[in-house]
Amino acid sequence: MGKIKVTKVKSAIKRTQRQKRTLEALGLKRIGQVVEHENTPNILGMVAKVEHLVSVQEA
C-alpha cells in the first residue's frame, strides 16, 4: 500500500453534514491543510465523496 496526500482546497460552508463529517474523519480542518493517509479502499472512498473539496497526490 502506498500513501496519498490529501489537501483541503475549498470551504465546507453550505455543504451537507455528511460531507463535513467526512472531512473531519480525514483530519482536515483548514483550507490548505495537508494530511497523509494510507492508500486503502476506505480512505479512497472517503476522498471520492468529497473530491470537489480536496486535491489528492501520490506520496
SULDA-V683076 format. One record per residue. N is the residue number from 1. RES is the residue in three letters. PHI is phi in radians with two decimals (NA if undefined). OMEGA is omega as a letter, one per 30 degrees, with the letter a starting at -180 (999 if undefined). NEAR is the number of other C-alpha atoms within 12 Angstrom. Layout:
[[N;RES;PHI;OMEGA;NEAR] [N;RES;PHI;OMEGA;NEAR]]
This chain:
[[1;MET;NA;l;11] [2;GLY;-1.57;l;15] [3;LYS;-2.13;l;18] [4;ILE;-2.22;l;23] [5;LYS;-1.86;a;26] [6;VAL;-1.96;a;34] [7;THR;-2.07;l;30] [8;LYS;-1.41;a;31] [9;VAL;-2.04;l;21] [10;LYS;-2.32;a;22] [11;SER;-1.30;l;22] [12;ALA;-1.69;l;24] [13;ILE;-1.13;a;14] [14;LYS;1.11;l;11] [15;ARG;-1.85;a;17] [16;THR;-1.21;l;14] [17;GLN;-1.06;l;13] [18;ARG;-1.09;l;15] [19;GLN;-1.18;l;25] [20;LYS;-1.08;l;25] [21;ARG;-1.20;l;19] [22;THR;-1.12;l;28] [23;LEU;-1.09;l;37] [24;GLU;-1.08;a;20] [25;ALA;-1.14;l;18] [26;LEU;-1.35;l;32] [27;GLY;1.59;a;24] [28;LEU;-1.79;l;31] [29;LYS;-2.07;a;25] [30;ARG;-1.98;l;21] [31;ILE;-1.14;a;20] [32;GLY;1.63;l;17] [33;GLN;-1.24;a;23] [34;VAL;-2.08;l;23] [35;VAL;-2.21;a;29] [36;GLU;-2.01;a;23] [37;HIS;-2.32;l;27] [38;GLU;-1.18;a;20] [39;ASN;-1.51;a;21] [40;THR;-1.86;l;15] [41;PRO;-1.03;l;15] [42;ASN;-1.10;a;15] [43;ILE;-1.16;a;28] [44;LEU;-1.11;l;26] [45;GLY;-1.16;l;14] [46;MET;-1.13;l;28] [47;VAL;-1.13;a;35] [48;ALA;-1.10;a;20] [49;LYS;-1.26;a;21] [50;VAL;-2.18;a;33] [51;GLU;-1.11;l;21] [52;HIS;-1.40;a;19] [53;LEU;-1.93;a;30] [54;VAL;-2.28;l;33] [55;SER;-2.15;a;25] [56;VAL;-2.22;l;27] [57;GLN;-2.33;l;20] [58;GLU;-1.28;a;17] [59;ALA;-1.80;999;15]]
